[in-house]
């Protein structure tokens, strides 16, 4: 599949039962997802996640253990004039190439400019 961000895998949801936490399953699944993205025909530019802001445990897991970072296309980056509660989520990413990073930054900048004009 493809979109203006480039090629991507279909959306998946990852959730763990409380009893499974801390056993490495989430980290394993994310490593597997990243491997799928890298090994797909033609290669994908990275993995993008949507995380609920209130889920601080998930934010910590993805940013610390999996090394994802706040994406250039996340509401916190693209809509700085929004009210504090306007978005209940953020977008995090791990990008594998300079091309994917440049594409994300370009789309993020376009969104920031559009939001500034509409503010």
Secondary structure in CASP SS format (residue, H / E / C, confidence):
PFRMAT SS
TARGET T0000
AUTHOR 0000-0000-0000
METHOD secondary structure of the structure
MODEL  1
X C 1.00
X E 1.00
X E 1.00
X C 1.00
X C 1.00
X E 1.00
X E 1.00
X C 1.00
X C 1.00
X C 1.00
X C 1.00
X C 1.00
X C 1.00
X C 1.00
X C 1.00
X C 1.00
X C 1.00
X H 1.00
X H 1.00
X H 1.00
X C 1.00
X C 1.00
X C 1.00
X C 1.00
X H 1.00
X H 1.00
X H 1.00
X H 1.00
X H 1.00
X H 1.00
X H 1.00
X H 1.00
X H 1.00
X H 1.00
X H 1.00
X H 1.00
X H 1.00
X H 1.00
X H 1.00
X C 1.00
X C 1.00
X C 1.00
X C 1.00
X C 1.00
X C 1.00
X E 1.00
X E 1.00
X E 1.00
X E 1.00
X E 1.00
X E 1.00
X E 1.00
X C 1.00
X C 1.00
X C 1.00
X H 1.00
X H 1.00
X H 1.00
X H 1.00
X H 1.00
X H 1.00
X H 1.00
X H 1.00
X H 1.00
X H 1.00
X C 1.00
X C 1.00
X C 1.00
X E 1.00
X E 1.00
X C 1.00
X C 1.00
X C 1.00
X C 1.00
X H 1.00
X H 1.00
X H 1.00
X H 1.00
X C 1.00
X C 1.00
X C 1.00
X C 1.00
X C 1.00
X C 1.00
X C 1.00
X C 1.00
X C 1.00
X C 1.00
X E 1.00
X E 1.00
X E 1.00
X E 1.00
X E 1.00
X E 1.00
X E 1.00
X C 1.00
X C 1.00
X H 1.00
X H 1.00
X H 1.00
X H 1.00
X H 1.00
X H 1.00
X H 1.00
X H 1.00
X H 1.00
X H 1.00
X H 1.00
X H 1.00
X H 1.00
X H 1.00
X H 1.00
X H 1.00
X H 1.00
X H 1.00
X H 1.00
X H 1.00
X H 1.00
X C 1.00
END
